[in-house]
Amino acid sequence: MGSDPLLAGHIGWVVVLIVVIKVIVAFIAMMVSVLLAIWIERKVISDMQNRIGPNRAGPFGLLQSLADGIKLFFKEDLIPERSDKFIFKLAPYLSVIPAFLTFTLVPVGGIVHIFGHTTELQVADPPIGILLLLAMSSISVYGVMLAGWSSGSKYPLIGSVRASAQMISYEAAMGLSIASVVLLTGSLSTRDMVTQQLGTFFGFIPHWNIIRLGVIPFLVFIIAITAEVNRPPFDLVEAEQELVGGFHTEYSSIRFALFYLAEYMNTITMSAIMVTMFFGGPDGPDPSFLHWLWPIVWFIVKTAVFFFIYVWFRAALPRLRYDQLMDLGWKVLIPVMLVWLLVVAAMRVSRPLGFAMVGLGIVGGLLLYRAIAVGRDRSTARELARPARAELEPPRERREDHGDS
């Protein structure tokens, strides 16, 4: 049942009511966060591009996201004639539901008292919490893949195939970075991960995993998760210059809105997961008043910072080519994270062994880089040699068969 003290004793109707309230509050908070996130992204990008952005609906354009949602809700819902209608209708929900379920694993605050019961500000804290995160991230890809396959159109199909290859490439790197956190924490529970990061080094340096593990797992995780949620510069699944709208080209009305909702829910959720695993979750300075409120404030501030980084990526970075996307996943992130996971494991055994593993990792990395460079140079040389060889060869005479006259 997890470490929540609410579920430790007898489970009566009051406990069930508290759980239902937590689910409803989390759902409302996620919906409001998505509306604000869309508005913030449009405003920030417009400011970076010297534009005004949304400014018509409500003060400062705050109601523009709500207006867009209402408009999409009342638009005509079109279903392609050649589509697999059941899968076509099911796919948006396979993207939205895992995004919300993942958010329920995130510890938003500390311990609170409600209706005479003590509970955590977290919807669910299962002992296999981080494994459930990996399962939900894998299921959400099925929504994208099935949406493209069931549309009965070539461009959505190409987008869904890209989604499958991209998920396989970056899920491994993301899993290895999570494994390093689990190895250090000794638990799969997200609440335990936060608890292990409480305290400071030397009285003022936070005891966060980004310091304890080194910056490598965090960098690998943020790159891999950006590719997992199809955010720029890894949004080749819906590259409009190549695939019209990608996997959701044939979607309209509320079904298209569900995909749009899932993208921003995933972005917010993964920002919160990064805060939980590497930056202490709701941990922060605790003034002498309103002790229950300050963890929520620090959690929101940290999550907002990472969402701003995602927006910054979208405004500043060009989209990668598909070969660059695959190279980054297989040739850089996975080897680097494999070596770093061995370093973390060795450090847990003994410091000398850990530093020896660092040296071996550097040597192995240099050898791998050299092997890749040699292979690339040979491939380039072969490509350049083909036209030169063709110019040196004498032209073949055309044989004409006039037949017997």
QUIDA-V339052 format. One record per backbone hydrogen bond with DSSP energy under -0.5 kcal/mol. CO is the residue of the C=O (numbers start at 0). NH is the residue of the N-H. Records with the same first field share a line. If there is no record, write none. Layout:
BEGIN
CO: NH / NH
END
This chain:
BEGIN
3: 6
4: 7
9: 11
11: 15
12: 16
13: 17
14: 18
15: 19
16: 20
17: 21
18: 22
19: 23
20: 24
21: 25
22: 26
23: 27
24: 28
25: 29
26: 30
27: 31
28: 32
29: 33
30: 34
31: 35
32: 36
33: 37
34: 38
35: 39
36: 40
37: 41
38: 42
39: 43
40: 44
41: 45
42: 46
43: 47
44: 48
45: 50
46: 49
55: 57
56: 62 / 63
57: 60
58: 61
60: 63
62: 66
63: 67
64: 68
65: 69
66: 70
67: 71
68: 72
69: 73
71: 74
75: 77
79: 82
82: 84
83: 87
84: 88
85: 89
86: 90
89: 92 / 93
90: 94
91: 94 / 95
92: 96
94: 98
95: 99
96: 100
97: 101
98: 102
99: 103
101: 104
102: 105
103: 123
105: 107
109: 120
111: 118
113: 116
116: 113
118: 111
119: 121
120: 107 / 108
124: 2
125: 128
127: 130 / 131
128: 132
129: 133
130: 134
131: 135
132: 136
133: 137
134: 138
135: 139
136: 140
137: 141
138: 141 / 142
139: 143
140: 144
141: 145
142: 146
143: 147
144: 148
145: 149
146: 150
147: 152
148: 151
149: 83
152: 156
153: 157
154: 158
155: 159
156: 160
157: 161
158: 162
159: 163
160: 164
161: 165
162: 166
163: 167
164: 168
165: 169
166: 170
167: 171
168: 172
169: 173
170: 174
171: 175
172: 176
173: 177
174: 178
175: 179
176: 180
177: 181
178: 182
179: 183
180: 184
181: 185
187: 129
188: 192
189: 193
190: 194
191: 195
192: 196
193: 196
194: 197
198: 206
200: 203 / 204
203: 205
204: 200
205: 207
207: 210 / 211
208: 212
213: 217
214: 218
215: 219
216: 220
217: 221
218: 222
219: 223
220: 224
221: 225
222: 226
223: 227
224: 228
225: 230
226: 229
230: 233
232: 319
233: 235
234: 237
235: 238
236: 246
237: 239
238: 241 / 242
239: 243
242: 244 / 245
244: 247
245: 248
247: 250
251: 254 / 255
252: 256
253: 257
254: 258
255: 259
256: 260
257: 261
258: 262
259: 263
260: 264
261: 265
262: 266
263: 267
264: 268
265: 269
266: 270
267: 271
268: 272
269: 273
270: 274
271: 275
272: 276
273: 277 / 278
274: 278 / 280
277: 209
279: 282
284: 286
289: 292 / 293
290: 294
291: 295
292: 296
293: 297
294: 298
295: 299
296: 300
297: 301
298: 302
299: 303
300: 304
301: 305
302: 306
303: 307
304: 308
305: 309
306: 310
307: 311
308: 312
309: 313
310: 314
311: 315
312: 316
320: 324
321: 325
322: 326
323: 327
324: 328
325: 329
326: 330 / 331
327: 331 / 332
328: 333
331: 335
332: 336
333: 337
334: 338
335: 339
336: 340
337: 341
338: 342
339: 343
340: 344
341: 345
342: 346
343: 347
344: 348
345: 348 / 349
349: 353
350: 354
351: 355
352: 356
353: 357
354: 358
355: 359
356: 360
357: 361
358: 362
359: 363
360: 364
361: 365
362: 366
363: 367
364: 368
365: 369
366: 370
367: 371
368: 372
369: 373
370: 374
371: 375
372: 376
373: 377
374: 378
375: 379
376: 380
377: 381
378: 382
379: 383
380: 384
381: 385
382: 386
383: 387
384: 388
385: 389
386: 390
387: 391
388: 392
397: 399
398: 400
399: 401
END
